[in-house]
Amino acid sequence: MIEIIALIFLSRRIGYMAIRKGLNPLPWKIYMIAAWIGAELTGCIIAMIMFGESNLVAVFSIGLLSAFGGYLLVRYILEKKPDNIEEDINKIGVDDLHPPKSI
């Protein structure tokens, strides 16, 4: 249950970041969910190999930490994208191009 809440919260955050970068947020949310699930499964499999199937608390804990690592990976890739500067350029008006008048 906590994972679902975290997944919803973090996918919204990735969506806002994608909008700020000028990208479509839906594919980035899907990438984040896929990375979350893939990293969680990989972490659980590695933890099962290391600790065995009898220590489920350790397996689930490492799986959850790995899932958060999947989110961090997508966030890192998205942060490397350039910001959308076209919106800032379009906000510049004619009054902004003249020097301020002295009093």
Secondary structure, 3 states (H helix, E strand, C coil): CHHHHHHHHHHHHHHHHHHHCCCCHHHHHHHHHHHHHHHHHHHHHHHHHHHCCCCHHHHHHHHHHHHHHHHHHHHHHHHHCCCCCHHHHHHCCHHHHCCCCCC
